[in-house]
Amino acid sequence: MGNYADFWQVTAEALDFAVRQHHLEPSGEKRDRLLQSFLTLEPWPDAKEALLQMKAAGLRLAFLSNFTAAMLDACVKHAGLEGIFEAHLSTDRVRAFKPDPRAYQMGVDAFELPRAQIGFAAFGGWDAAGAKAFGYPTFWVNRVQAPLENLGAAADASGNSLHELAVFVKHSA
């Protein structure tokens, strides 16, 4: 599989590049604080309520992310979302980042369902295209109302909130 760097390392390297590109010199403490902010990301205001409603409706929920398992666990804990998700699927398990099909296959393996029976919520257009190309019914949670990217595949539907995702899932079932 060649050289592989996990998402924490990739994030650190991207930060270092951005600092050099903008001719900045943050101290080790500032750099560490910036990196640590990835472990304390705040959820969108509608997230917890919508996720709890979906779980109460009997949906099985999981994260499938390029974040490392430690990053996912820290974010879920910080956001107060423990117990909502069945699994935190980090692409580290397959040593390939989304949109690589090996990453999306983790959902099929975790739920032991055909891909056509797994709804995928993407928060980036590129991820929606990758999930749709893989064969998942896909909803793009396009919070910033970004334009559709020309990637050869598009989500089945999109909206700007998790409440719209819940409606999509309800009508897709």
C-alpha positions in Angstrom: 0.0 0.0 0.0 3.0 2.3 -0.1 3.7 5.1 2.3 0.7 6.0 4.5 0.4 8.9 6.9 -2.7 9.0 9.1 -5.0 12.0 9.1 -3.4 13.5 12.3 0.0 13.5 10.5 -1.5 14.8 7.3 -3.2 17.6 9.3 0.0 18.5 11.0 1.9 18.6 7.7 -0.8 20.7 6.1 -0.6 23.2 9.0 3.1 23.4 8.7 2.8 24.0 4.9 0.2 26.7 5.4 2.5 28.4 8.0 5.4 28.4 5.7 3.3 29.6 2.7 2.1 32.6 4.7 5.5 33.3 6.2 4.3 32.8 9.7 6.2 31.3 12.6 3.8 30.1 15.3 5.5 28.8 18.4 5.3 25.1 19.3 2.6 26.1 21.8 0.5 27.8 19.1 1.0 25.0 16.7 0.0 22.4 19.3 -3.1 24.5 20.2 -4.2 24.7 16.5 -3.8 20.9 16.1 -5.6 20.2 19.4 -8.6 22.2 18.1 -9.3 19.2 15.8 -10.1 17.2 18.9 -12.6 19.7 20.2 -14.7 20.5 17.1 -18.2 21.8 17.9 -21.2 20.1 16.4 -23.6 22.1 14.3 -26.6 23.3 16.5 -29.0 20.8 14.9 -26.7 17.8 15.1 -27.5 16.2 18.5 -31.3 16.5 18.2 -31.4 15.2 14.7 -29.0 12.3 15.4 -31.0 11.3 18.5 -34.3 11.4 16.5 -32.7 9.2 13.8 -31.4 6.7 16.4 -34.8 6.7 18.2 -36.4 5.9 14.8 -34.3 2.7 14.7 -31.6 3.8 12.4 -28.1 2.4 12.9 -25.6 5.2 12.8 -21.8 5.2 12.3 -19.1 7.7 11.5 -17.0 6.9 8.4 -14.2 9.4 8.5 -10.7 10.1 7.4 -10.0 11.2 11.0 -8.0 8.8 13.1 -9.9 6.7 15.7 -8.5 8.9 18.5 -9.6 12.1 16.7 -13.1 10.7 16.2 -13.4 9.5 19.8 -12.2 12.8 21.1 -14.6 14.8 18.9 -17.6 12.6 19.8 -16.8 12.9 23.5 -16.3 16.7 23.3 -19.6 17.1 21.4 -21.5 15.0 23.9 -22.5 12.5 21.2 -21.4 9.3 23.0 -23.7 6.4 22.6 -25.3 7.6 19.4 -23.0 5.9 16.9 -22.5 2.1 16.6 -19.0 2.5 15.2 -16.3 5.1 14.6 -14.9 3.9 11.3 -11.6 5.5 10.7 -10.0 5.0 7.3 -6.8 4.1 9.1 -8.3 0.6 9.3 -7.8 0.2 5.5 -4.9 2.7 5.2 -6.7 4.6 2.4 -8.5 7.9 2.6 -12.0 8.6 1.1 -12.9 8.7 -1.7 -11.0 5.4 -2.1 -13.6 2.6 -2.4 -11.8 0.7 0.4 -12.8 3.4 2.8 -16.5 3.2 1.8 -16.4 -0.6 2.0 -15.9 -0.3 5.8 -19.6 0.6 6.1 -20.7 -2.5 4.2 -18.4 -4.6 6.5 -19.5 -2.9 9.7 -23.3 -3.1 9.1 -23.2 -6.4 7.1 -25.6 -5.0 4.6 -25.5 -4.4 0.9 -24.4 -0.9 0.0 -27.8 -0.1 -1.5 -29.3 -0.5 2.0 -26.9 1.9 3.7 -27.6 5.6 3.5 -24.5 7.8 3.4 -24.5 11.4 4.6 -21.7 13.4 3.2 -20.6 16.9 4.3 -18.4 17.6 1.3 -19.3 17.4 -2.3 -16.2 15.2 -3.1 -17.3 12.7 -0.4 -20.9 12.7 -1.7 -19.6 11.9 -5.2 -17.3 9.2 -3.8 -20.0 7.5 -1.8 -22.5 7.7 -4.7 -19.9 6.2 -7.1 -19.4 3.4 -4.6 -23.1 2.7 -4.7 -24.5 4.2 -1.5 -27.8 6.1 -1.5 -26.3 9.5 -0.7 -27.4 12.7 0.9 -25.1 15.7 0.7 -25.5 17.9 3.8 -24.3 21.0 2.0 -24.3 23.4 4.9 -22.4 26.2 3.1 -24.5 25.7 -0.1 -21.4 25.1 -2.2 -21.8 24.5 -5.9 -21.9 20.9 -7.2 -18.5 19.7 -8.2 -18.0 18.0 -11.6 -16.8 14.7 -10.3 -18.9 12.2 -12.3 -21.3 11.4 -9.6 -23.8 13.4 -7.5 -25.7 12.7 -4.3 -29.3 11.5 -4.6 -30.4 14.5 -2.7 -29.0 17.4 -0.7 -30.0 20.0 1.9 -28.3 22.2 4.4 -29.3 20.4 7.7 -29.5 17.1 9.4 -33.2 17.6 9.7 -33.4 17.5 5.9 -31.2 14.4 6.0 -33.7 12.8 8.4 -36.6 13.5 6.0 -34.6 12.0 3.1 -33.9 8.9 5.1 -37.6 8.6 6.2 -38.8 8.8 2.6 -36.1 6.5 1.3 -36.9 3.6 3.7 
